Amino acid sequence: MEKLLVHGGRSLRGSVRVQGSKNTCLPVMAASLLNAGISVLENCPDIADVAVMQEILTYLGCVVNREGSTLIIDSRDACPRKIDDTMSCRLRASSVLMGPMLSRFGSVTAAKPGGCDIGARPVDIHLEAFKRMGASWSIGDSCIEVSAVHLHEGDIYLKFPSVGATENAVMAAVLTPGTTVIENAAREPEIEHLCRYLKLSGAKISGEGTNKITVEGVESLSDVVYTVPPDRIVMGTYMAAAAVTRGDIELIGCCASDACGFFDVYTGMGMKYKNTAGGIRVWQTDRPRNLNCIKTGVYPEFPTDMQSVTLSVAAVGEGCTLFEENIFENRYKIVKPLNDMGADISVDGKKAVVRGVDKLHGCALKGTDLRGAAALFVAALGAEGDSGISNPFYIYRGYEQLITNYRELGAEIEEI
Ligand code: EPZ
């Protein structure tokens, strides 16, 4: 079994370019089905999840070529096929194929999506949105079938501002005649980035980034060239690594506002920053000061995807922090391995109390989901001694060139 061996305690220093956003690239790749033409996507991260989405699009008849960090997708000959569960169980984000496929083909049969084991991850809100546009659906033992003879305009209210459901509703609406309004829409930056791609292709959308999005259906969408923005969670993971190793890192290609919702938490814990010509420099000289409380929430609150790596920082911070995970019901699996490293964290439902200790010590660790595995990697970087992380493929799902990038910052890592 592949394992990452991390020799902890090295202070990370240097400059690193922050990769393109996984959670923008994946829905944009799905949306490329809509223009039945060419989408040139620049700055696509070279990560496992993007590779799986590329496999699925190819399976659906698209021609997808990668030239460096650019993906060229030709969706002219795409055809309706069941999204095979050997693929969709490897990629939760395959659920965002439902909207484009329903719009283009009038139906979609998808295996129930899989992904991280951070929670049940149902798609009821997605299906309810499709129903408001005239679709009907049935859920079998292993798959979901959604169909609509003709999608029609609809007024949609999402019972929870689900990111994926908002993306699916927008993608189902851009080619649907009339006006579709999505209320209680997600406001995450990834929604705005997806809408920017669609508007570059000719879609008529307004209100993205607010909780009310209006889509005027158009006849067709055109070929498009689009650049994927930086990945805010990868940026935040570097910040967490700098915090636990007292590091000094220039994050190239991003700025403080890319870290909206968590930048103030890190500066509150003592991180310093200065804008540079190519990005932003962040550094931590003293031991992180733990904040009283960190609650995850929908944008612009503290993002759930930053909870695990920040837990690793608070584990060695000064003082005590109460975490509250309000988005996913099972996102504290890393508490046990962190406590095995010497942390003092107790969990009670969606709350976790972290009492900072001076140092963690390295030990054998096992990743169980993407951001959890990344958090164990961060903890190992700051720990005394060596840590062996099994299941590193979880990290490779979302972090491009992990070993190369962190080695260039001074981390001592071996892949065994
Ligand atoms: C997206 O997942 C991201 N994934 C997640 O990042 C991120 O954590 C999440 O948004 C929240 O910001 C991608 O963009 C590919 P949701 P998504 O629908 O769309 C419940 C990562 O690490 N819900 O906003 O699946 C759901 O169970 C990943 O990069 C329903 O109940 O998130 C969860 O508790 C992890 N019914 C909450 O809403 C539904 O129909 C938020 O889910 C849909 C969601």
Residues whose N, C-alpha, C, O or C-beta is under 5 A from the ligand:
A	BS01	EPZ	N23 A93 R121 P122 V123 D124 I125 H126 P161 S162 V163 G164 A165 T304 D305 I327 F328 L370 R371
